[in-house]
Amino acid sequence: MEGMDHGDMPGMGGMSPPASSSSMNGTTGMHGMHHKMMMHMTFFWGKNAEILFNGWPGTNTGMYVLALVIVFVLSFLIEWLSHCRVTKPGSSNVAAGLLQTFLHALRVGLAYIVMLAVMSFNVGVLLVAVAGHTLGFFFFASRIFNKPASVTGSDLPPMSC
C-alpha cells in the first residue's frame, strides 16, 4: 500500500480517506481560528446561515436581513433586465448586438448568484428570491403596467428553463 495513491485503492471509488483527527479539531489553517458553521443540506428556517460567502451573514440578525434585501434586489433586477428596452430602433446592429450581449451576460451572472444564494437552503432566502422575481415580473412584464409585448418588446429573449 505504500507509494500507492489513495484514489487508486480498490473499493475507494476515487475518494480520499477521512482526514486525520488533528485536522478535524475545528481549527482552520495555521491561525487556529475556530469555525464550526454547519452547512445545511435540507431546507431550514433561521437567521444563522451562510449565504454566498464563508461566514456571511453569520449569526448577526442585521446582516441576515441585509442578505435577504440583497437577494430580493438581485431577483428584482433580473426581471428588469429580462424585460427592459434600452436600444433604440434606429441604432446600429453592432452596437445593439454588443449591448444585448452585455445585458445577457449580466442577467445570467445575476441569476447564477441568486441560484447560489438559494442553494444555502435557507427558506427566507428562497422566499425573498421568489418575491423579487414575482414583484419584478409584476412591474415590468404584466399587462397592468405595460403595453402588450408585441408593441414594446425587449432587448433580450426570455430566460429559458
N, C-alpha and C positions, 0 to 999 in steps of 0.2 A: 504494500500500500504506500510505502514511502516513495516520493518522487512522482506520485500519481495525482493528477488534478482531481479535486473532489467532484467536479462536474462530470468526470469520466467514470466515476464509481458506478458499478452495476446497481440498479434499483434506486439510484438517487434522482433520476429523471432530470439531470442538469441543475438540480437545486443545490445550493451551498449548505453545508452543515450549520446547525444552530450556532449562534455567537457564544463565545465563552462567557462565563459568569462575570468576569471582570469588565466586559463591555456592556453588560445588561444591568448595571447597578444604578442606572438613572443619570449617569453623567454623560455629557457630550463633549468630545474632544479633550484637549488638554486644559481647558479652562475650568472644568469641574462644575459647569452650570447644570442645575437640575431642571430637567424638562420632562414632566410626566403627563403631558396632554394626550388624551386618548383619541384616536381617530375613529369616528363612528362609521359603521358600515350599514346601518339601518337609519331610517328617519327618526329624528328626536326633536323634542321641543325644549329650548332653553337658550340662555344667553352665553353660556360657556362653549364657544365654538371656535374653530379655526377656519377662516374664510379667505381663500386666495393666498395668504401669506402665513408663514410659520409664526405662530404666537399672536396672530391678529384676528379678531379683536380681543382675544383672551377672556378674562373674567370681568372686564370693565363694562358696565351697562351702557355708558355713554358711547363707548367705541362700538359696541354691538349695534346700537341704534344708528350710528354713523354708517356702519357697514350695510345695514338694511336700506338706508337712504341712497347710498351709492349704487347698490344693486337695482333699486327702483328706478333711479335716474338713467342708468345704463340701459335698462329694458325699455324705458320710455323713448330714449334716444335712438335705439334700434328701430323702433316703429316709425319714428320721424324720418330716419334715413331711408326706410323702406318705401315711404310714400311722398317724399319731398320732390320738388321740381326746381332745380337750380340752373339748368341750362336753358338758354333762350332758343326759340325755334330757328332763328337765323344764324346761330353760331356755327363755327367751322366743325367739321366732323372729327378732326384730330383733337381739338381742344375739348369738345364734348365727350369724345371717347376716353380721353385721359382723365377727365373729371369723373365720369361714370365709373371707371376702373378704380380710381382712388376711393370714391364713396363706397363701392362694393367691398373693397379690402377693409375699409374702416368698419362697415356694418358687420362683416363676417368676423373680424377680430373682436369687436364688442360682444357679438353673440357667443363666441367661444369663452370670453371672460365670464359672461353671465352663466354659461353652462358649467364652467368650473366652480363658480360660486355655489350653484345649486348642488353640485357634487359634494359639498360639505355635509349633505344630508340633514341640514337644519331646516325644519318646517317653516320657520319665519322667513328664511331666505327664499325658499320656494314660493311662499305666498306673495312676497313683495315682487319677485320676478314676474309672476303671473299677473299681478296687479299692474305693474308697469307696462307690460305688453298690452294688457286689456285697455288701460286708460289711453295709451298711445294710439292704439287702433281706433278707439272711440273718437279721439280728437282728429286724427289725420286720415282715417280711411272710411269711417262710417258716413252714411248719407246725411246724417244730422248736421254736420258742419261743412260738408264738401259737396261739390257738384259730382255728378256721376263720373266714374273713372274714364269713360270713353272721351270725355271732354278735357279733363285736366291731365290725366296720365301721370307717369312717374319717370324719373331718370333711371330707376333700377327695376328689374323684374322682381316679382315677389319671391321671398325665400322659399326654396323647395324643401319639402320634408322628406 
